Amino acid sequence: MLGTLRAVKFLFTGPLILGMLFVVNLVTSPHHWWIQWPALGIGIGWLLSLFRVLRAIVVMGGLAALVAYVMNRQQQNPGGAFRVDR
């Protein structure tokens, strides 16, 4: 859970860090684009974070669907499997 929260945080901070590095690159050496290497690393990390967040969303959606299915079945058959008709 903590890893997913960090991944969500990085989805927002990664581009901000990259933007700051872009400005630093523009000011310090406008003819030499060293920003491409941090952009590559941050981009890879950003994609991995995105996949982690999407996986968590899919898992939570699947759990929510399972709970909804079970609740729906319970409402349709109030006695459940343990109901004994006499």
C-alpha positions as CSV (number, residue, x, y, z in Angstrom):
1,M,0.0,0.0,0.0
2,L,2.8,2.4,0.9
3,G,4.6,1.6,-2.4
4,T,1.4,2.5,-4.3
5,L,1.1,5.8,-2.5
6,R,4.7,6.7,-3.3
7,A,4.1,5.7,-6.9
8,V,1.1,8.1,-7.0
9,K,3.2,10.9,-5.5
10,F,6.0,10.3,-8.1
11,L,3.5,10.6,-10.9
12,F,3.1,14.2,-9.9
13,T,6.6,15.1,-8.7
14,G,8.5,13.4,-11.5
15,P,7.4,15.8,-14.2
16,L,7.9,18.8,-11.8
17,I,11.5,17.7,-11.2
18,L,12.0,17.2,-14.9
19,G,10.6,20.7,-15.6
20,M,13.0,22.2,-13.0
21,L,15.9,20.4,-14.6
22,F,14.8,21.6,-18.0
23,V,15.0,25.2,-16.8
24,V,18.4,24.6,-15.2
25,N,19.6,23.1,-18.5
26,L,18.2,26.1,-20.5
27,V,19.9,28.6,-18.2
28,T,23.3,26.9,-17.8
29,S,24.0,25.3,-21.1
30,P,21.4,26.0,-23.8
31,H,23.4,24.4,-26.6
32,H,24.2,21.1,-24.8
33,W,21.1,19.1,-23.9
34,W,22.1,17.0,-20.9
35,I,18.5,16.9,-19.8
36,Q,17.9,13.9,-22.1
37,W,19.6,11.5,-19.6
38,P,17.7,12.5,-16.5
39,A,14.6,12.6,-18.6
40,L,15.2,9.0,-19.7
41,G,15.7,7.8,-16.1
42,I,12.8,9.7,-14.7
43,G,10.6,8.6,-17.7
44,I,11.4,4.9,-17.0
45,G,10.6,5.4,-13.3
46,W,7.5,7.3,-14.1
47,L,6.2,4.5,-16.4
48,L,6.9,1.9,-13.7
49,S,5.0,4.0,-11.2
50,L,2.1,4.4,-13.6
51,F,2.0,0.6,-14.1
52,R,2.0,0.1,-10.3
53,V,-0.9,2.5,-9.8
54,L,-2.9,1.0,-12.7
55,R,-2.4,-2.5,-11.3
56,A,-3.7,-1.3,-7.9
57,I,-6.7,0.3,-9.6
58,V,-7.5,-2.9,-11.4
59,V,-7.1,-5.0,-8.3
60,M,-9.3,-2.7,-6.3
61,G,-11.9,-2.7,-9.1
62,G,-11.9,-6.4,-9.2
63,L,-12.4,-6.6,-5.4
64,A,-15.2,-4.1,-5.6
65,A,-16.9,-6.1,-8.4
66,L,-16.5,-9.3,-6.3
67,V,-18.1,-7.7,-3.3
68,A,-20.9,-6.3,-5.4
69,Y,-21.5,-9.8,-6.9
70,V,-21.6,-11.5,-3.6
71,M,-23.9,-8.8,-2.1
72,N,-26.2,-9.2,-5.1
73,R,-26.3,-13.0,-4.8
74,Q,-27.0,-12.6,-1.1
75,Q,-30.0,-10.3,-1.7
76,Q,-31.4,-12.7,-4.4
77,N,-31.0,-15.8,-2.1
78,P,-31.3,-14.5,1.5
79,G,-30.9,-18.0,3.1
80,G,-27.8,-18.7,1.1
81,A,-26.3,-22.2,0.9
82,F,-27.2,-23.0,4.5
83,R,-31.0,-22.6,4.2
84,V,-32.9,-25.7,5.1
85,D,-36.5,-26.0,3.7
86,R,-38.8,-28.0,5.9
